[in-house]
């Protein structure tokens, strides 16, 4: 079952007196990550030098790696002698941490589980490096395995880490506000942040009514196509630059999606005037949304709160009433979440 954390096979890992998780050869799992940088191999304690490998756990070759100048993290460019800042020249530890985080990011975007072969393919890693990264993350609980599908998904440690981050950043207090709005309106509520040129759902309180539209945290859409995205854009510091970067014709999600940057610019001016935005079947047919920006001290927005409902329940004055209400809640959310918490830096 995907909701069950599957521990590594007996004997795969063990705890020493120092509390560090180790594999059967006594190598701390966290140190194995260091050997995932620069396509390095996990060394045997007294094993042969590179080239005389043997097959280890998960069918990967385990060989001893000789030290090279790159181990020191002092790589230089062959062209001019200046420090080389490319990934290939990054310190092994830093590169490995980046790759491990990339694995976690990939699993975050894929809730159904991902096999190691796909992890290697999407992150452009060798199969051996992908196996070692997953094994290290599995041992520490950041990744769990579905044995039936032989795929991997986020583990219990990742869940606890996310919950701790939410508490530290005030997101849990925002959840209470969204839950109250959900109970008051009987509609689905989203907390959305900007991720480049997309709107990214980071929290959703689903409507309990039988007729509703399903969305989930992690879902992304073009900024110009959603109420939340347009609410953020209307108060974005780089609004003009964003508009200039768009093509002459916007890619439509539905027949009602805004067609041009000029029509979007006009809509953003209207949003600034009324304080909330409307998505009138622009992202999904049959669905209407209203959203308001979460403003920082400077007046810029990096996030928005949105109410989403089927068109049949958004008639007459209800759109304006909910627009005013969501603007009030967005103002409340701004008091509990610092602006920097709403800026996606990945």
HUNOR-V892764 format. One record per helix or strand of 2 or more residues. SS is the DSSP state (2 for helix, 1 for strand). FROM is the first residue (numbers start at 1). TO is the last residue. Records with the same first field share a line. If there is no record, write none. Layout:
SS=FROM-TO  FROM-TO
This chain:
1=13-15  21-23  54-55  61-62  143-146  151-154  188-195  198-205  220-222  277-280  287-295  301-310
2=29-39  57-59  69-72  87-89  92-108  116-123  127-139  156-169  171-185  223-225  227-234  239-245  261-274  311-313  318-334  339-342
